[in-house]
Amino acid sequence: MKTAADSPCGVCGPTLGWSDCCAARFASAGNIFIIVLLLIAVVGLLGTAPTQAGEPERKETEHVVKVGPQREIKTLREASRIAQAGDTVEVDAGDYLHDVTVWMQAKLKIKAVGGRVRMIADGMSAEGKAIWVLRGGAISVEGFDFIGAKVNDRNGAGIRLEKGNLFVRDCRFLDNENGILTGGNPEATLEIINSEFGNNGHGDGQSHNLYVGTIARLTVIGSYFHHARVGHLLKSRAAENHIFYNRLTDEVGGKASYELELPSGGVGYIVGNLIQQNSTTENPHLISYGAEGYRWPNNALYLINNTLVDNRPQGGIFLRMKPGQQKVVAVNNLLVGKGKLESAGPGDYRNNFNVDWDQFVQAVREDYRLLPNAGLRYKAVEPPIVPGVNLRPAKEYLHPRSTRSTGGVPLSPGAFQTSTPP
């Protein structure tokens, strides 16, 4: 006698009717299977739905906060309150007046879209410090102008970095008391690419175009520093300073103090820069190193392939260096004006040359390319080898606030290697 075990479904028996029961059960299972397949297909279609025309696909985890006068979120202040770690904040081009704020996210990208974004302080500041105060993690800023920061303490900044890692690209800092001011967090880093700092400073010599505290590392590449108000064009107390392919020029009417100061020593890689002191400066020094003492365990200054210009009629001092436990290497520099690098103290000085203004294409317009027939062209020597840092110039400054490749040409002393206009 057949039992339930003999039925296809393992349940029904002769009394239930094998064919009817099994057919019903298999039909039910088939319906479930079809429903599951339909659900999978719908989910797949949703996952591959095209984005709007012209909009790149984004990972599901990425969130974009859009800011602009015609958008739901109209201010950076509001965006700073709702943005989460990992977000991108896209800001429509235009002027944002009094829009000061504090950013505390662990990771954030803030970028201008459709043109430049001008952050105009006009007497306002966040926490009495800056247009933006950064107290978070890894934050990048691109395409912004920070204008007119002033505070009661006379050190108002376009950006004040108190902790974290800040990356700045294609930004301008104009008419502030400090362009960027950092705190002294020993783990913080600041990287500046293709940016401009001009006419910053309160006028008392205590605020500067760029003022960096005792952070871990400063990197500045392809940037333009000019016309600091009595303060310095660039001042840094960082443990490491990578200053490559920049233009630090005080120019006509400028009254900056030092063009470059590293008052606490540390390691300074100064490569491929045009550094110029104006005739009306109140300080005779272009570069100062260790003036306040050597606070870092490693103190070494590498001056490689720079063009140093002193416009003071009575002559200035290219390098001021406080005696102490430090290392100085100066190779392939061009010195325009009176004075010598060696007067700063003992060090490795090789292939540095005093040259006249008539050896350049058009020095009066800051074009310090050597003439094609200049005797020093292609006369550079190889710089020293430093683990992890290439001191051989691979680029040169391109005005305004950019760089270009040297194209592998034989090197000449000074900051400019190619023959095409900068």
Kinemage of the C-alpha trace (Angstrom):
@kinemage 1
@onewidth
@group {chain A} dominant
@subgroup {mainchain}
@vectorlist {calphas} color= white
{ca met a 1} P 0.000 0.000 0.000
{ca lys a 2} L 1.336 3.433 -0.937
{ca thr a 3} L 1.897 5.891 1.881
{ca ala a 4} L 2.585 9.627 2.147
{ca ala a 5} L 6.283 8.902 1.822
{ca asp a 6} L 5.662 7.603 -1.679
{ca ser a 7} L 4.018 10.845 -2.840
{ca pro a 8} L 6.069 13.492 -4.704
{ca cys a 9} L 5.529 16.031 -1.946
{ca gly a 10} L 6.043 13.608 0.931
{ca val a 11} L 2.757 14.671 2.608
{ca cys a 12} L -0.341 13.454 0.812
{ca gly a 13} L -1.499 9.885 0.552
{ca pro a 14} L -4.138 7.897 -1.302
{ca thr a 15} L -6.921 9.343 0.783
{ca leu a 16} L -5.895 12.908 -0.075
{ca gly a 17} L -5.431 12.306 -3.736
{ca trp a 18} L -1.815 12.350 -4.796
{ca ser a 19} L -2.218 14.237 -8.017
{ca asp a 20} L -4.478 16.978 -6.687
{ca cys a 21} L -2.450 17.610 -3.541
{ca cys a 22} L 0.968 17.601 -5.220
{ca ala a 23} L -0.226 19.758 -8.072
{ca ala a 24} L -1.528 22.333 -5.633
{ca arg a 25} L 1.658 22.312 -3.598
{ca phe a 26} L 3.969 22.616 -6.607
{ca ala a 27} L 1.825 25.396 -8.050
{ca ser a 28} L 2.138 27.309 -4.778
{ca ala a 29} L 5.923 26.857 -4.729
{ca gly a 30} L 6.155 27.976 -8.331
{ca asn a 31} L 4.283 31.181 -7.587
{ca ile a 32} L 6.662 31.996 -4.753
{ca phe a 33} L 9.652 31.352 -7.005
{ca ile a 34} L 8.261 33.668 -9.702
{ca ile a 35} L 7.615 36.430 -7.147
{ca val a 36} L 11.193 36.172 -5.878
{ca leu a 37} L 12.539 36.466 -9.426
{ca leu a 38} L 10.410 39.564 -10.059
{ca leu a 39} L 11.663 41.226 -6.864
{ca ile a 40} L 15.285 40.569 -7.835
{ca ala a 41} L 14.681 42.093 -11.270
{ca val a 42} L 13.081 45.234 -9.807
{ca val a 43} L 15.940 45.738 -7.353
{ca gly a 44} L 18.429 45.321 -10.173
{ca leu a 45} L 16.681 47.945 -12.292
{ca leu a 46} L 16.641 50.406 -9.420
{ca gly a 47} L 20.328 49.837 -8.740
{ca thr a 48} L 21.267 50.614 -12.352
{ca ala a 49} L 18.959 53.572 -12.899
{ca pro a 50} L 20.797 56.287 -14.848
{ca thr a 51} L 21.725 59.554 -13.171
{ca gln a 52} L 20.484 62.877 -14.490
{ca ala a 53} L 22.118 64.148 -17.653
{ca gly a 54} L 25.586 65.509 -17.018
{ca glu a 55} L 25.689 64.326 -13.401
{ca pro a 56} L 28.391 61.745 -12.608
{ca glu a 57} L 27.405 58.569 -10.830
{ca arg a 58} L 28.181 58.618 -7.128
{ca lys a 59} L 28.646 55.826 -4.663
{ca glu a 60} L 25.661 55.233 -2.433
{ca thr a 61} L 27.728 56.261 0.592
{ca glu a 62} L 28.608 59.710 -0.820
{ca his a 63} L 26.349 62.610 0.080
{ca val a 64} L 26.454 66.032 -1.574
{ca val a 65} L 25.283 69.160 0.209
{ca lys a 66} L 24.466 71.859 -2.347
{ca val a 67} L 24.632 75.504 -1.262
{ca gly a 68} L 23.546 78.610 -3.146
{ca pro a 69} L 21.189 81.603 -3.186
{ca gln a 70} L 18.622 79.647 -5.216
{ca arg a 71} L 18.955 76.393 -3.283
{ca glu a 72} L 17.273 75.064 -0.175
{ca ile a 73} L 20.527 75.506 1.763
{ca lys a 74} L 21.572 79.099 1.194
{ca thr a 75} L 24.564 79.633 3.505
{ca leu a 76} L 27.790 77.918 4.460
{ca arg a 77} L 26.805 78.372 8.089
{ca glu a 78} L 23.758 76.179 7.573
{ca ala a 79} L 25.772 73.656 5.566
{ca ser a 80} L 28.342 73.353 8.358
{ca arg a 81} L 25.575 72.312 10.758
{ca ile a 82} L 24.059 69.562 8.618
{ca ala a 83} L 27.074 68.162 6.731
{ca gln a 84} L 28.285 64.773 7.931
{ca ala a 85} L 31.722 63.185 7.824
{ca gly a 86} L 32.562 62.153 4.258
{ca asp a 87} L 30.190 64.635 2.603
{ca thr a 88} L 31.003 66.968 -0.276
{ca val a 89} L 29.758 70.547 0.036
{ca glu a 90} L 29.257 72.154 -3.392
{ca val a 91} L 28.834 75.932 -3.319
{ca asp a 92} L 27.437 77.943 -6.222
{ca ala a 93} L 29.626 80.812 -7.426
{ca gly a 94} L 28.951 84.257 -6.021
{ca asp a 95} L 29.461 86.520 -3.010
{ca tyr a 96} L 28.616 85.253 0.476
{ca leu a 97} L 28.514 88.183 2.887
{ca his a 98} L 28.901 87.676 6.670
{ca asp a 99} L 28.734 83.885 6.132
{ca val a 100} L 31.169 82.882 8.899
{ca thr a 101} L 31.167 79.447 10.526
{ca val a 102} L 32.981 76.602 12.302
{ca trp a 103} L 33.636 73.234 10.624
{ca met a 104} L 34.101 70.214 12.931
{ca gln a 105} L 33.595 67.247 10.584
{ca ala a 106} L 36.110 64.394 10.538
{ca lys a 107} L 36.302 64.440 6.729
{ca leu a 108} L 34.880 66.945 4.273
{ca lys a 109} L 35.297 68.377 0.771
{ca ile a 110} L 34.207 71.975 0.213
{ca lys a 111} L 34.409 73.237 -3.359
{ca ala a 112} L 33.127 76.057 -5.524
{ca val a 113} L 31.094 75.186 -8.625
{ca gly a 114} L 30.392 77.389 -11.633
{ca gly a 115} L 33.047 79.974 -10.777
{ca arg a 116} L 34.671 81.517 -7.725
{ca val a 117} L 33.027 81.790 -4.333
{ca arg a 118} L 33.899 84.967 -2.413
{ca met a 119} L 33.593 84.791 1.368
{ca ile a 120} L 33.407 88.434 2.463
{ca ala a 121} L 33.705 88.993 6.203
{ca asp a 122} L 32.798 92.697 6.352
{ca gly a 123} L 33.306 92.865 10.129
{ca met a 124} L 31.931 89.416 10.984
{ca ser a 125} L 33.901 86.443 12.331
{ca ala a 126} L 33.313 82.979 13.759
{ca glu a 127} L 34.183 82.861 17.477
{ca gly a 128} L 36.001 86.169 17.102
{ca lys a 129} L 38.721 84.345 15.117
{ca ala a 130} L 38.163 83.934 11.387
{ca ile a 131} L 35.776 83.617 8.478
{ca trp a 132} L 36.089 79.857 8.899
{ca val a 133} L 37.391 78.023 11.949
{ca leu a 134} L 38.417 74.401 11.295
{ca arg a 135} L 38.406 72.030 14.235
{ca gly a 136} L 37.889 68.663 12.603
{ca gly a 137} L 39.839 66.117 10.580
{ca ala a 138} L 40.733 65.980 6.881
{ca ile a 139} L 39.159 68.965 5.114
{ca ser a 140} L 39.808 70.164 1.552
{ca val a 141} L 38.824 73.588 0.213
{ca glu a 142} L 38.910 74.551 -3.471
{ca gly a 143} L 37.938 77.640 -5.463
{ca phe a 144} L 37.252 80.130 -2.642
{ca asp a 145} L 38.318 83.717 -1.926
{ca phe a 146} L 38.521 84.785 1.731
{ca ile a 147} L 38.325 88.552 2.072
{ca gly a 148} L 38.467 91.107 4.860
{ca ala a 149} L 38.740 89.135 8.119
{ca lys a 150} L 39.341 91.456 11.086
{ca val a 151} L 38.817 90.817 14.820
{ca asn a 152} L 39.397 92.600 18.120
{ca asp a 153} L 42.630 90.656 18.730
{ca arg a 154} L 44.050 91.969 15.442
{ca asn a 155} L 44.689 88.476 14.078
{ca gly a 156} L 41.518 87.725 12.138
{ca ala a 157} L 42.094 85.021 9.530
{ca gly a 158} L 40.496 83.886 6.326
{ca ile a 159} L 40.843 80.355 7.714
{ca arg a 160} L 41.956 79.409 11.199
{ca leu a 161} L 43.156 75.805 11.452
{ca glu a 162} L 43.064 74.627 15.057
{ca lys a 163} L 43.364 70.883 14.488
{ca gly a 164} L 43.235 68.371 11.669
{ca asn a 165} L 44.605 68.278 8.135
{ca leu a 166} L 43.756 71.066 5.717
{ca phe a 167} L 44.242 70.914 1.949
{ca val a 168} L 43.775 74.199 0.051
{ca arg a 169} L 43.753 74.459 -3.753
{ca asp a 170} L 43.060 77.453 -6.011
{ca cys a 171} L 42.074 79.765 -3.166
{ca arg a 172} L 42.855 83.444 -2.541
{ca phe a 173} L 43.321 85.191 0.790
{ca leu a 174} L 43.087 88.957 0.428
{ca asp a 175} L 42.949 91.901 2.847
{ca asn a 176} L 42.708 89.821 6.025
{ca glu a 177} L 44.767 90.274 9.176
{ca asn a 178} L 46.118 86.757 8.543
{ca gly a 179} L 45.519 84.824 5.358
{ca ile a 180} L 45.628 81.444 7.091
{ca leu a 181} L 46.498 81.159 10.784
{ca thr a 182} L 47.134 77.797 12.426
{ca gly a 183} L 47.333 76.757 16.039
{ca gly a 184} L 50.104 74.640 17.509
{ca asn a 185} L 48.615 71.155 17.238
{ca pro a 186} L 51.679 68.908 16.701
{ca glu a 187} L 49.693 66.451 14.548
{ca ala a 188} L 48.120 69.013 12.225
{ca thr a 189} L 49.198 69.456 8.596
{ca leu a 190} L 48.578 72.173 6.021
{ca glu a 191} L 48.985 71.801 2.249
{ca ile a 192} L 48.528 74.788 -0.076
{ca ile a 193} L 48.484 74.374 -3.867
{ca asn a 194} L 48.135 77.085 -6.548
{ca ser a 195} L 46.808 79.779 -4.214
{ca glu a 196} L 47.345 83.496 -3.563
{ca phe a 197} L 48.026 85.500 -0.401
{ca gly a 198} L 48.049 89.277 -0.735
{ca asn a 199} L 47.658 92.427 1.369
{ca asn a 200} L 47.152 90.532 4.608
{ca gly a 201} L 48.309 91.861 7.986
{ca his a 202} L 47.031 94.268 10.612
{ca gly a 203} L 50.049 96.501 10.135
{ca asp a 204} L 51.692 95.916 13.522
{ca gly a 205} L 54.126 93.215 12.371
{ca gln a 206} L 52.352 90.503 14.396
{ca ser a 207} L 50.138 89.163 11.610
{ca his a 208} L 51.165 87.832 8.222
{ca asn a 209} L 50.085 86.631 4.788
{ca leu a 210} L 50.500 83.053 6.055
{ca tyr a 211} L 51.178 82.317 9.733
{ca val a 212} L 51.794 78.668 10.629
{ca gly a 213} L 52.265 77.482 14.202
{ca thr a 214} L 54.073 74.440 15.594
{ca ile a 215} L 52.292 71.855 13.432
{ca ala a 216} L 53.769 68.697 11.929
{ca arg a 217} L 54.112 69.767 8.315
{ca leu a 218} L 53.550 72.659 5.910
{ca thr a 219} L 53.572 72.183 2.134
{ca val a 220} L 53.262 75.116 -0.285
{ca ile a 221} L 53.461 74.611 -4.069
{ca gly a 222} L 52.792 76.914 -7.028
{ca ser a 223} L 51.492 79.802 -4.924
{ca tyr a 224} L 51.831 83.579 -5.014
{ca phe a 225} L 52.628 85.689 -1.914
{ca his a 226} L 52.830 89.467 -2.158
{ca his a 227} L 52.345 92.805 -0.351
{ca ala a 228} L 52.066 91.760 3.285
{ca arg a 229} L 51.208 94.710 5.514
{ca val a 230} L 54.432 95.045 7.567
{ca gly a 231} L 54.296 91.345 8.527
{ca his a 232} L 55.963 88.480 6.665
{ca leu a 233} L 54.957 86.971 3.345
{ca leu a 234} L 55.289 83.484 4.849
{ca lys a 235} L 56.041 82.566 8.470
{ca ser a 236} L 56.106 78.984 9.707
{ca arg a 237} L 57.085 77.194 12.916
{ca ala a 238} L 56.252 73.753 11.493
{ca ala a 239} L 58.533 70.783 12.083
{ca glu a 240} L 58.767 70.233 8.299
{ca asn a 241} L 58.379 72.865 5.592
{ca his a 242} L 58.176 71.918 1.909
{ca ile a 243} L 58.242 75.205 -0.038
{ca phe a 244} L 58.448 74.336 -3.756
{ca tyr a 245} L 58.012 76.479 -6.908
{ca asn a 246} L 56.413 79.605 -5.455
{ca arg a 247} L 56.633 83.352 -5.983
{ca leu a 248} L 57.228 85.385 -2.816
{ca thr a 249} L 57.654 88.936 -4.075
{ca asp a 250} L 56.931 92.142 -2.178
{ca glu a 251} L 56.973 94.209 -5.399
{ca val a 252} L 56.380 97.929 -5.895
{ca gly a 253} L 54.899 99.614 -2.836
{ca gly a 254} L 55.423 96.563 -0.655
{ca lys a 255} L 56.357 96.920 3.009
{ca ala a 256} L 56.660 93.308 4.099
{ca ser a 257} L 59.192 92.351 6.740
{ca tyr a 258} L 60.783 88.947 6.013
{ca glu a 259} L 59.788 87.288 2.772
{ca leu a 260} L 60.238 83.877 4.411
{ca glu a 261} L 60.753 83.125 8.095
{ca leu a 262} L 61.214 79.791 9.871
{ca pro a 263} L 61.779 81.152 13.399
{ca ser a 264} L 61.772 77.791 15.200
{ca gly a 265} L 64.080 75.952 12.818
{ca gly a 266} L 62.835 72.524 11.832
{ca val a 267} L 63.507 71.056 8.399
{ca gly a 268} L 63.018 73.456 5.508
{ca tyr a 269} L 63.105 72.372 1.862
{ca ile a 270} L 63.120 75.640 -0.113
{ca val a 271} L 63.288 74.643 -3.786
{ca gly a 272} L 62.664 76.546 -7.029
{ca asn a 273} L 61.239 79.753 -5.571
{ca leu a 274} L 61.438 83.378 -6.697
{ca ile a 275} L 61.930 85.402 -3.500
{ca gln a 276} L 62.158 89.180 -3.873
{ca gln a 277} L 62.571 91.990 -1.348
{ca asn a 278} L 61.269 95.431 -2.256
{ca ser a 279} L 63.350 98.581 -1.910
{ca thr a 280} L 60.936 100.080 0.654
{ca thr a 281} L 61.001 97.171 3.114
{ca glu a 282} L 61.664 97.958 6.778
{ca asn a 283} L 63.653 94.739 7.284
{ca pro a 284} L 66.894 94.030 5.379
{ca his a 285} L 66.533 90.200 5.516
{ca leu a 286} L 64.901 88.052 2.844
{ca ile a 287} L 65.042 84.706 4.660
{ca ser a 288} L 65.359 84.138 8.400
{ca tyr a 289} L 65.975 80.749 10.008
{ca gly a 290} L 66.003 79.850 13.709
{ca ala a 291} L 65.695 83.420 15.008
{ca glu a 292} L 63.700 82.289 18.064
{ca gly a 293} L 65.785 79.164 18.741
{ca tyr a 294} L 65.777 75.591 17.465
{ca arg a 295} L 62.831 73.848 19.115
{ca trp a 296} L 62.702 70.756 16.893
{ca pro a 297} L 64.983 67.681 17.159
{ca asn a 298} L 65.894 67.963 13.443
{ca asn a 299} L 66.991 71.340 12.092
{ca ala a 300} L 68.187 71.578 8.498
{ca leu a 301} L 67.713 74.198 5.799
{ca tyr a 302} L 67.997 73.247 2.120
{ca leu a 303} L 68.081 76.217 -0.289
{ca ile a 304} L 68.099 74.695 -3.766
{ca asn a 305} L 67.656 76.450 -7.145
{ca asn a 306} L 66.077 79.652 -5.875
{ca thr a 307} L 66.303 83.136 -7.365
{ca leu a 308} L 66.794 85.603 -4.492
{ca val a 309} L 66.360 89.284 -5.342
{ca asp a 310} L 67.280 92.210 -3.075
{ca asn a 311} L 66.028 95.568 -4.356
{ca arg a 312} L 67.337 97.614 -1.424
{ca pro a 313} L 69.760 100.244 -2.812
{ca gln a 314} L 71.999 99.948 0.238
{ca gly a 315} L 71.932 96.167 0.110
{ca gly a 316} L 70.182 93.623 2.292
{ca ile a 317} L 70.883 90.179 3.714
{ca phe a 318} L 69.791 87.115 1.777
{ca leu a 319} L 69.865 84.726 4.739
{ca arg a 320} L 69.844 85.375 8.472
{ca met a 321} L 70.603 82.275 10.527
{ca lys a 322} L 70.930 81.950 14.285
{ca pro a 323} L 73.960 79.893 15.369
{ca gly a 324} L 73.124 76.520 16.867
{ca gln a 325} L 72.639 72.857 16.073
{ca gln a 326} L 71.546 73.193 12.482
{ca lys a 327} L 72.558 72.161 8.979
{ca val a 328} L 72.536 74.488 5.980
{ca val a 329} L 72.832 73.372 2.351
{ca ala a 330} L 72.643 76.063 -0.358
{ca val a 331} L 73.134 74.931 -3.962
{ca asn a 332} L 72.357 76.458 -7.398
{ca asn a 333} L 70.924 79.745 -6.136
{ca leu a 334} L 71.031 83.034 -8.046
{ca leu a 335} L 71.620 86.134 -5.909
{ca val a 336} L 70.492 89.444 -7.399
{ca gly a 337} L 71.756 92.434 -5.462
{ca lys a 338} L 74.389 92.894 -2.796
{ca gly a 339} L 75.309 90.366 -0.128
{ca lys a 340} L 76.242 86.681 0.021
{ca leu a 341} L 74.602 83.570 1.389
{ca glu a 342} L 77.800 82.503 3.136
{ca ser a 343} L 77.595 85.452 5.515
{ca ala a 344} L 74.834 83.585 7.376
{ca gly a 345} L 77.310 81.118 8.871
{ca pro a 346} L 78.969 77.763 8.159
{ca gly a 347} L 77.302 75.319 5.787
{ca asp a 348} L 77.483 73.576 2.424
{ca tyr a 349} L 77.464 76.404 -0.141
{ca arg a 350} L 77.968 75.323 -3.758
{ca asn a 351} L 77.324 76.812 -7.176
{ca asn a 352} L 75.626 80.002 -5.967
{ca phe a 353} L 76.156 83.099 -8.118
{ca asn a 354} L 75.782 86.837 -7.742
{ca val a 355} L 74.280 88.167 -10.980
{ca asp a 356} L 73.147 91.535 -12.328
{ca trp a 357} L 69.608 92.364 -13.411
{ca asp a 358} L 70.715 92.558 -17.044
{ca gln a 359} L 71.272 88.782 -17.099
{ca phe a 360} L 67.516 88.195 -17.050
{ca val a 361} L 64.863 88.506 -19.737
{ca gln a 362} L 62.909 91.311 -18.034
{ca ala a 363} L 63.613 91.577 -14.335
{ca val a 364} L 61.698 94.847 -14.035
{ca arg a 365} L 58.535 92.811 -14.693
{ca glu a 366} L 59.533 89.931 -12.420
{ca asp a 367} L 60.642 87.815 -15.399
{ca tyr a 368} L 63.775 86.235 -13.957
{ca arg a 369} L 64.499 83.714 -16.690
{ca leu a 370} L 68.151 83.767 -17.655
{ca leu a 371} L 68.805 85.163 -21.124
{ca pro a 372} L 69.321 82.465 -23.761
{ca asn a 373} L 72.991 83.460 -24.104
{ca ala a 374} L 73.640 83.898 -20.374
{ca gly a 375} L 76.872 82.263 -19.308
{ca leu a 376} L 75.208 80.483 -16.376
{ca arg a 377} L 72.551 78.731 -18.427
{ca tyr a 378} L 72.736 74.929 -17.980
{ca lys a 379} L 75.487 75.306 -15.364
{ca ala a 380} L 73.653 73.803 -12.391
{ca val a 381} L 75.154 70.986 -10.348
{ca glu a 382} L 73.257 68.059 -8.913
{ca pro a 383} L 71.656 68.829 -5.532
{ca pro a 384} L 72.212 66.534 -2.565
{ca ile a 385} L 70.199 63.349 -2.177
{ca val a 386} L 67.715 63.384 0.687
{ca pro a 387} L 65.687 60.211 1.365
{ca gly a 388} L 62.033 60.736 0.495
{ca val a 389} L 62.451 64.250 -0.951
{ca asn a 390} L 63.476 65.106 -4.529
{ca leu a 391} L 65.522 68.314 -4.419
{ca arg a 392} L 66.087 68.349 -8.180
{ca pro a 393} L 63.558 70.808 -9.669
{ca ala a 394} L 60.957 69.026 -11.783
{ca lys a 395} L 58.714 72.083 -12.168
{ca glu a 396} L 58.871 75.867 -12.073
{ca tyr a 397} L 56.470 78.567 -10.943
{ca leu a 398} L 53.990 79.809 -13.566
{ca his a 399} L 52.255 83.114 -12.896
{ca pro a 400} L 49.671 83.510 -11.546
{ca arg a 401} L 49.573 80.715 -8.925
{ca ser a 402} L 50.489 77.629 -10.908
{ca thr a 403} L 53.430 75.467 -12.001
{ca arg a 404} L 54.643 73.830 -15.176
{ca ser a 405} L 57.027 70.999 -15.903
{ca thr a 406} L 60.626 71.837 -16.747
{ca gly a 407} L 60.402 69.216 -19.472
{ca gly a 408} L 63.643 67.507 -18.545
{ca val a 409} L 65.890 70.332 -19.834
{ca pro a 410} L 69.434 70.583 -18.440
{ca leu a 411} L 69.253 72.569 -15.237
{ca ser a 412} L 70.473 76.113 -14.738
{ca pro a 413} L 71.023 77.863 -11.423
{ca gly a 414} L 67.969 79.716 -10.164
{ca ala a 415} L 64.242 79.065 -10.080
{ca phe a 416} L 63.433 79.147 -13.817
{ca gln a 417} L 64.596 76.520 -16.276
{ca thr a 418} L 62.519 76.865 -19.447
{ca ser a 419} L 62.847 79.598 -22.073
{ca thr a 420} L 59.126 80.369 -22.482
{ca pro a 421} L 57.642 83.288 -20.483
{ca pro a 422} L 56.555 82.513 -16.897
